[in-house]
Amino acid sequence: MKRRLSIGLAVVLLAAVVAVVVWGRSDDAEGGAQGELTTVRGVIGSEKLAFFSDRRVVDAFAEHGLKVEVDTAGSRQLATSVDLGRYAFAFPSSSPAAQRIQRDRKTTAAHTPFQSPMAVATFEPIVELLEAAGVVTKGAGDYQVLDVAKYLELTKAGTRWDQLPGNTAYPARKNILVTTTNPAESNSAAMYLSIVSFVANGNTVVATPEQEATVLPDVARLFRDQGYTQNSTEGPFEDYLAAGMGKTPLALIYESQYLDRVLRADGSIRADMRLLYLAPTVYSKHTLVPLSDQGDQVGRLLSTDPELTKLAATFGFRTSDPRVFADVVGDKAPADLVDAVEPPSFETLERLLDAVAP
């Protein structure tokens, strides 16, 4: 009798253990961690770290059996000095850097799941001053643009803010300059250099050593006259948000940074803050270069998975399907920017960056 009771108790206990295990697995599946996840390591531009760290993005990858872990590096570093042998994918913020990686790794595979045009974060009093000076105009849609050619005329003349006629809103005794990042480190500075060199070269992409030599005197001062520059666009953007007009009247940023804050509606974008689009501008094309089959899977998911595409749009990125971006952002950004140019080749851009570095 005692033996039968012991056997029965053992069966009950075993059933309870099995039930707990099954229940636990079911609960994991509901949370998106379905069974064992395959870890895929990549190296990315720092401006995408918040996206990859977001719990919703982590869960979306887990639905496909992946755990994506990332390190960060500058796009220039990604193309030249990072040991890519440790990673399944490289995800720089520009097409020239991606093309260099493709060439060095002898691959043509690439995915461009999202992109972001360069823009300038500023304030309404600054916009009014630059409108009066003919530097800010109305764009094709309901947005304002900074005319790069007019801006270069001011900088070439060394114009200070307090020299603008009728300027009582911001009579600072410093040159009119857009605050950028360090051109030796940051992709955003490289994209800015692509824009200003294009305009300085007679609205033509710089492609020869002779053209480089011609544009350098005018474009180098845009960086060297700034003094100290930070290594990531988060730096000047945070200064813009926190310190205001006095420190950073014009900050070069990615459109996605500004839209991310607008969409969050966290109060960081105040009523007097404005976003100017550059005319012309450059799209910073976030291009994933797969270095393994698993890296290729990450690139395909970012480009095609509806949940990941929508999440990218919530971070302000312009997605490969423009309808997704439009649905998320609405009238907070223009649907398209037609006055956009391509950056120079990686080698040309490298030489220009070395020449303008402070």
Secondary structure, 3 states (H helix, E strand, C coil): CHHHHHHHHHHHHHHHHHHHHHHHHHHHHHCCCCCCCEEEEEEECHHHHHHHHCHHHHHHHHCCCEEEEEEECCHHHHHHCCCHHHCCEEECCCHHHHHHHHHHHCCCCCEEEEEEEEEEEEEHHHHHHHHHCCCEEECCCCCEEEEHHHHHHHHHCCCEHHHCCCCCCCCCCCECCCECECCCCCHHHHHHHHHHHHHHCCCCCCCCHHHHHHHHHHHHHHHHCCCCCECCCHHHHHHHHHHCCCCCCCEEEEHHHHHHHHHHCCCCCCCCEEEEEEECEEEEEEEEEECCHHHHHHHHHHHHCHHHHHHHHHCCCEECCHHHHHHHHHHHCCCCCCCEECCCCHHHHHHHHHHHCC
